[in-house]
Amino acid sequence: MLKYFFIFLNLYASSSFAGQLPEMVIGQERIDPGINLIFEGAIKDDVFPSSNFVPKENSDVHLEVLANWNEDAPSGSPINGFVAYLRITAQIKNQRDSVEKIIALLPHINLSDNLHYALNTKLPGKSDDLYSVKFIIQPPASSELGLHFDWMNEVGSFLAKPYTFEYKDLDFSEIANSKRR
């Protein structure tokens, strides 16, 4: 029993301390149909299984997109609920030498953000270089999500339309040089 108490205490302390860690809000957007997007650079973390989600030892940052329904969402959508099935990629470009990489952000869950899209990643350059990040939001393929008649009538034949958001002059050095634990 004492063992479980210490495990709980450790998890509680970790989640309480997480609110004090640096996090970089890259941008915030609202898209149709009633979706809030928050783009963040966070401290790399242990995500399991690490073989699918890039070990933190091989990463500089944890790029995240929080995708949640807002008050303009279609009927039946839970306000602040996670918008599933989006396909999100991030094109990270080093502004010093134009070296770039593209990563797919995958669904994750944690105690601070709950469900979100993210991935640990190595920056294509030094942590103190400036970067641009282009986030590409795509709807799911037609074979990945069934749309009921009422959704088709009220919203249309899509979960969300494609969107692209680009942010420049991003300095990830504080995030890249920080640790969660």
Rosetta silent file (secondary structure, phi, psi, omega in degrees, C-alpha in Angstrom):
SEQUENCE: MLKYFFIFLNLYASSSFAGQLPEMVIGQERIDPGINLIFEGAIKDDVFPSSNFVPKENSDVHLEVLANWNEDAPSGSPINGFVAYLRITAQIKNQRDSVEKIIALLPHINLSDNLHYALNTKLPGKSDDLYSVKFIIQPPASSELGLHFDWMNEVGSFLAKPYTFEYKDLDFSEIANSKRR
SCORE:     score description
SCORE:     0.000 S_00000001
   1 L     0.000  -41.377  178.801    0.000    0.000    0.000 S_00000001
   2 H   -60.749  -35.525  178.222    2.837    2.363    0.846 S_00000001
   3 H   -59.049  -45.283 -178.715    4.276    1.690   -2.616 S_00000001
   4 H   -68.018  -33.761  176.388    1.076    2.959   -4.264 S_00000001
   5 H   -60.735  -45.257 -178.956    1.053    6.041   -2.050 S_00000001
   6 H   -69.209  -35.109  175.573    4.542    7.012   -3.256 S_00000001
   7 H   -63.368  -47.190  178.739    3.623    6.345   -6.889 S_00000001
   8 H   -60.767  -44.967 -179.821    0.554    8.570   -6.510 S_00000001
   9 H   -60.240  -41.313  178.755    2.579   11.244   -4.717 S_00000001
  10 H   -64.934  -45.068  178.483    5.180   11.227   -7.501 S_00000001
  11 H   -63.962  -42.080  179.375    2.525   11.497  -10.225 S_00000001
  12 H   -63.645  -45.363  179.826    0.740   14.288   -8.358 S_00000001
  13 H   -63.517  -40.363  179.163    3.950   16.224   -7.815 S_00000001
  14 H   -64.006  -44.004 -178.674    4.923   15.790  -11.474 S_00000001
  15 H   -71.667  -33.206  177.618    1.547   17.001  -12.722 S_00000001
  16 H   -68.918  -41.696  179.989    1.502   19.932  -10.257 S_00000001
  17 H   -68.441  -28.612 -177.100    5.015   20.988  -11.224 S_00000001
  18 H   -58.167  -30.258  179.222    4.134   20.698  -14.931 S_00000001
  19 L   -67.271  -16.494 -178.653    2.097   23.900  -14.682 S_00000001
  20 L   -97.448   -4.084 -177.920    5.290   25.815  -13.842 S_00000001
  21 L   -76.823  148.788  177.974    7.333   24.559  -16.805 S_00000001
  22 L   -66.115  139.824  175.706    8.025   26.891  -19.725 S_00000001
  23 L  -141.322  142.497 -174.341    5.705   26.454  -22.668 S_00000001
  24 E  -111.933  109.415  174.825    5.748   28.462  -25.854 S_00000001
  25 E   -80.105  114.395 -177.567    2.403   29.420  -27.383 S_00000001
  26 E   -81.365  -40.071 -179.431    3.246   29.752  -31.061 S_00000001
  27 E  -174.247  163.560  176.786   -0.198   30.846  -32.208 S_00000001
  28 E  -134.944  135.929 -178.324   -3.957   30.570  -31.753 S_00000001
  29 E  -140.006  157.829  171.928   -6.525   30.251  -34.528 S_00000001
  30 E  -121.707  129.809  178.993  -10.247   29.616  -34.987 S_00000001
  31 E  -128.023  161.658  175.478  -11.398   27.571  -37.958 S_00000001
  32 L   -78.886  147.614   -1.129  -14.725   26.299  -39.252 S_00000001
  33 L   -96.458   88.034  175.410  -16.774   24.518  -38.123 S_00000001
  34 L    75.973   48.768 -178.270  -16.224   25.901  -34.614 S_00000001
  35 E  -121.638  130.201  171.180  -12.710   24.648  -33.818 S_00000001
  36 E   -95.197  136.017  175.696  -10.069   26.373  -31.690 S_00000001
  37 E  -121.510  131.252  173.399   -6.445   25.557  -32.476 S_00000001
  38 E  -123.100  121.671 -179.352   -3.550   26.343  -30.142 S_00000001
  39 E  -100.283  128.843 -175.139   -0.051   25.715  -31.505 S_00000001
  40 E  -135.995  152.019  166.000    2.645   25.176  -28.880 S_00000001
  41 E  -110.390  122.658 -177.291    6.283   24.336  -28.432 S_00000001
  42 E  -123.713  170.488  177.854    6.742   22.326  -25.258 S_00000001
  43 L   -70.709  135.928  177.995    9.551   20.571  -23.450 S_00000001
  44 L   -53.847  149.729 -174.515   10.305   17.144  -24.893 S_00000001
  45 L  -143.367  165.627  172.069    8.743   14.354  -22.854 S_00000001
  46 L   -76.864  120.171  177.611    8.564   10.605  -22.402 S_00000001
  47 L  -127.696  131.227 -173.761    5.735    9.394  -24.641 S_00000001
  48 L  -110.476  143.133   -5.663    4.928    5.691  -24.850 S_00000001
  49 L   -75.947  135.597 -175.107    5.603    3.638  -26.809 S_00000001
  50 H   -63.743  -22.727  178.126    8.750    5.635  -27.568 S_00000001
  51 H   -65.667  -23.702  178.697    9.347    3.593  -30.728 S_00000001
  52 H   -97.490  -22.539 -169.101    6.274    5.312  -32.237 S_00000001
  53 H  -122.684   21.516  176.051    6.617    8.769  -30.704 S_00000001
  54 L    62.828  114.701  178.235   10.363    9.637  -30.812 S_00000001
  55 L   -61.739  145.206 -178.167   12.340    9.247  -27.581 S_00000001
  56 H   -61.650  -27.424  179.569   13.019   12.516  -25.763 S_00000001
  57 H   -64.649  -23.128 -179.788   16.761   11.755  -25.940 S_00000001
  58 H  -102.393   19.758 -172.550   16.526   12.146  -29.754 S_00000001
  59 L  -130.992  159.147  171.187   14.489   15.365  -29.568 S_00000001
  60 L  -107.938  -40.066 -175.286   14.806   19.084  -28.955 S_00000001
  61 E  -140.752  166.475  175.232   11.140   20.064  -28.591 S_00000001
  62 E  -117.794  101.080  178.844    7.632   18.636  -28.329 S_00000001
  63 E   -80.499  135.993 -176.130    5.439   20.370  -30.940 S_00000001
  64 E  -133.166  150.177  167.518    1.740   20.364  -30.037 S_00000001
  65 E  -132.311  119.614  172.704   -1.609   21.352  -31.487 S_00000001
  66 E   -91.633  123.192 -178.803   -4.606   21.523  -29.183 S_00000001
  67 E  -122.550  110.478 -174.693   -7.757   21.132  -31.306 S_00000001
  68 E  -136.116  147.757  176.973  -11.011   21.690  -29.411 S_00000001
  69 E   -68.599  143.030  175.809  -14.623   22.502  -30.220 S_00000001
  70 L  -115.649 -173.121 -175.206  -15.747   26.043  -29.377 S_00000001
  71 L   -65.138  -14.171  177.538  -19.158   27.695  -28.900 S_00000001
  72 L   -94.488    7.008 -177.256  -19.656   27.913  -32.701 S_00000001
  73 L   -68.528  157.104  177.676  -19.293   24.142  -33.144 S_00000001
  74 L   -60.130  157.783  178.399  -22.082   22.087  -34.729 S_00000001
  75 L   -50.481  140.386  177.707  -24.877   20.726  -32.531 S_00000001
  76 L    87.016   -9.685  179.280  -23.783   17.845  -30.319 S_00000001
  77 L   -82.584  124.794 -178.994  -20.118   18.889  -30.229 S_00000001
  78 L   -72.628  122.418  179.418  -18.911   19.141  -26.624 S_00000001
  79 L   -55.369  131.346 -176.909  -17.487   22.627  -25.961 S_00000001
  80 L    71.599    3.623  176.809  -13.726   22.258  -25.354 S_00000001
  81 L   -72.936  151.807 -178.963  -13.914   18.606  -26.434 S_00000001
  82 E   -67.268  135.422  175.442  -11.066   17.193  -28.523 S_00000001
  83 L   -93.462  106.599 -176.204  -11.515   17.257  -32.307 S_00000001
  84 L   -86.603  166.620  172.729  -10.395   13.812  -33.424 S_00000001
  85 L    72.953    5.512  173.611   -9.325   12.489  -36.830 S_00000001
  86 L   -70.936  149.728  173.454   -7.571   15.624  -38.069 S_00000001
  87 E  -109.500  115.049 -174.431   -4.350   15.003  -39.985 S_00000001
  88 E  -122.669  127.689  174.304   -1.797   17.586  -38.883 S_00000001
  89 E  -121.093  156.333  177.298    1.724   18.030  -40.180 S_00000001
  90 E  -127.482  126.331  175.129    4.361   20.570  -39.240 S_00000001
  91 E  -102.224  111.578 -176.601    7.001   21.838  -41.645 S_00000001
  92 E  -102.319  122.328 -176.745    9.900   23.149  -39.548 S_00000001
  93 E  -123.091  127.685  175.140   12.349   25.390  -41.407 S_00000001
  94 E   -75.279  120.653 -176.692   15.641   26.755  -40.100 S_00000001
  95 L   -75.561  -14.936 -179.931   15.666   30.427  -41.120 S_00000001
  96 L   -77.049  -45.360 -174.311   19.478   30.582  -41.059 S_00000001
  97 L  -126.792    5.715  177.871   20.192   27.938  -43.724 S_00000001
  98 L    66.017   13.085  173.705   16.705   26.901  -45.005 S_00000001
  99 L   -69.605  136.403 -177.639   17.136   23.278  -43.881 S_00000001
 100 E  -138.612  163.562  173.839   13.694   21.874  -43.168 S_00000001
 101 E  -145.698  155.445  179.223   11.870   18.780  -42.039 S_00000001
 102 E  -121.823  131.899  178.367    8.251   17.681  -42.046 S_00000001
 103 E  -128.298  151.494  173.676    6.672   15.699  -39.227 S_00000001
 104 E   -95.594  127.584  176.697    3.209   14.264  -38.648 S_00000001
 105 E   -86.594  129.729 -172.613    1.670   15.236  -35.320 S_00000001
 106 E  -112.051  156.030  178.375   -0.025   12.241  -33.723 S_00000001
 107 E   -61.983  136.450  176.815   -2.709   11.946  -31.031 S_00000001
 108 E  -134.303  163.295  171.078   -1.346   12.044  -27.456 S_00000001
 109 E  -140.260  138.378  174.508   -2.921   12.232  -24.016 S_00000001
 110 E  -145.648 -178.571 -176.917   -1.515   13.676  -20.786 S_00000001
 111 L   -83.786  -17.123 -178.140   -2.811   15.137  -17.530 S_00000001
 112 L   -93.992  -43.307 -178.378   -2.329   18.809  -18.438 S_00000001
 113 L  -104.023  -14.009 -171.737   -3.727   19.085  -21.993 S_00000001
 114 E    63.895 -139.292 -178.110   -5.648   15.801  -22.197 S_00000001
 115 E   -70.730  135.903  178.244   -6.036   14.697  -25.843 S_00000001
 116 E  -161.855  169.360  175.528   -3.933   16.675  -28.331 S_00000001
 117 E  -100.802  136.152 -177.221   -1.786   16.239  -31.441 S_00000001
 118 E  -167.057  171.132  171.559    1.978   16.290  -30.876 S_00000001
 119 E  -167.013  135.443  167.004    5.402   14.801  -31.505 S_00000001
 120 E   -66.376  142.238  178.410    8.855   15.036  -29.988 S_00000001
 121 E  -153.697  153.027  172.887   11.236   16.179  -32.717 S_00000001
 122 L   -87.106  134.168  176.020   14.803   17.197  -33.408 S_00000001
 123 L   -73.815  146.901  178.709   15.113   20.710  -34.826 S_00000001
 124 L   -82.060   58.523 -178.795   16.855   20.959  -38.233 S_00000001
 125 L   158.115 -161.877 -179.643   19.684   23.043  -36.789 S_00000001
 126 L   -80.064  152.169 -177.109   20.891   24.496  -33.510 S_00000001
 127 L   -64.812  -23.947 -179.977   18.432   25.164  -30.712 S_00000001
 128 L   -95.108    6.844  170.948   19.279   28.884  -30.733 S_00000001
 129 L   -73.034  161.125  172.714   18.602   29.314  -34.474 S_00000001
 130 E   -91.815  144.991 -175.975   15.339   30.987  -35.513 S_00000001
 131 E  -129.596  154.712  164.602   12.708   28.785  -37.133 S_00000001
 132 E  -112.882  145.220  176.869    9.501   29.056  -39.089 S_00000001
 133 E  -129.296  125.686  175.901    6.845   26.404  -38.601 S_00000001
 134 E  -107.426  117.929  177.581    4.040   25.807  -41.055 S_00000001
 135 E   -96.743  126.986 -179.256    1.173   23.761  -39.601 S_00000001
 136 E  -113.611  117.897 -178.403   -0.976   22.013  -42.204 S_00000001
 137 E  -103.873  123.459  179.323   -4.424   20.903  -41.026 S_00000001
 138 E  -124.188  146.966  174.019   -6.180   18.329  -43.203 S_00000001
 139 L   -72.167  164.784  175.632   -9.526   16.586  -42.745 S_00000001
 140 L   -67.135  157.238  173.521   -9.529   12.814  -42.405 S_00000001
 141 L   -64.035  153.901 -177.198   -9.700   10.716  -45.550 S_00000001
 142 L   -60.235  -24.091  179.260  -13.260    9.759  -46.489 S_00000001
 143 L   -83.730   -6.579 -175.894  -12.502    6.160  -45.463 S_00000001
 144 L   -96.130  -19.220 -175.974  -11.415    7.202  -41.940 S_00000001
 145 L  -147.052  123.336  176.137  -14.591    8.874  -40.650 S_00000001
 146 L   -83.843  137.119  179.604  -18.233    8.216  -41.422 S_00000001
 147 L  -110.339  122.943  178.936  -20.491   11.284  -41.637 S_00000001
 148 L   -74.903  163.806 -178.650  -24.147   10.901  -40.659 S_00000001
 149 H   -55.232  -44.496 -177.188  -27.014   12.479  -42.577 S_00000001
 150 H   -65.538  -37.000  176.484  -27.577   15.214  -39.966 S_00000001
 151 H   -64.312  -45.468 -179.419  -23.885   16.266  -40.077 S_00000001
 152 H   -59.501  -40.019 -179.450  -23.972   16.362  -43.880 S_00000001
 153 H   -71.671  -40.874 -175.625  -27.092   18.568  -43.794 S_00000001
 154 H   -84.953  -39.043 -171.430  -25.891   20.986  -41.095 S_00000001
 155 L  -109.789  -46.266 -177.309  -22.118   21.107  -41.725 S_00000001
 156 L   127.765 -168.997 -173.650  -21.311   19.500  -45.062 S_00000001
 157 L   -91.854   37.534 -177.974  -19.224   16.647  -46.375 S_00000001
 158 L  -151.741  156.516  170.421  -16.172   17.383  -44.217 S_00000001
 159 L   -82.730  -46.420  175.453  -15.013   17.448  -40.601 S_00000001
 160 L  -154.219  149.451  175.694  -12.891   20.525  -41.299 S_00000001
 161 L   -77.782  163.371  176.159  -11.567   22.117  -44.463 S_00000001
 162 L   -68.336  140.333  177.100   -7.804   22.221  -45.117 S_00000001
 163 E  -139.209  151.228  173.800   -5.963   25.098  -43.456 S_00000001
 164 E  -132.574  132.627  177.543   -2.330   26.219  -43.306 S_00000001
 165 E  -129.494  130.139 -179.255   -0.848   28.492  -40.646 S_00000001
 166 E  -121.600  136.431  179.220    2.753   29.695  -40.694 S_00000001
 167 E  -126.447  135.751 -175.298    4.670   31.318  -37.861 S_00000001
 168 E  -118.671  167.759  176.825    8.129   32.852  -38.255 S_00000001
 169 E    58.023   42.709 -179.943   11.041   33.981  -36.097 S_00000001
 170 E   -89.236  128.158  178.909   10.443   31.271  -33.493 S_00000001
 171 E  -109.531  105.445 -177.825   13.142   30.856  -30.859 S_00000001
 172 L   -91.652    6.859 -170.700   12.911   27.396  -29.265 S_00000001
 173 H   -59.306  -42.380 -179.976   16.124   27.739  -27.222 S_00000001
 174 H   -63.951  -44.439  179.750   14.450   28.022  -23.785 S_00000001
 175 H   -64.371  -46.377 -176.615   12.179   25.048  -24.496 S_00000001
 176 H   -64.843  -28.714 -178.092   14.978   22.960  -26.022 S_00000001
 177 L   -96.106    7.417 -179.964   17.263   23.580  -23.043 S_00000001
 178 L  -102.624  160.196  177.361   14.618   22.788  -20.390 S_00000001
 179 L  -129.122  147.412  178.297   13.730   19.476  -18.746 S_00000001
 180 L   -78.557  -38.729 -176.859   10.434   18.269  -17.315 S_00000001
 181 L  -140.711    0.000    0.000   11.913   16.170  -14.514 S_00000001
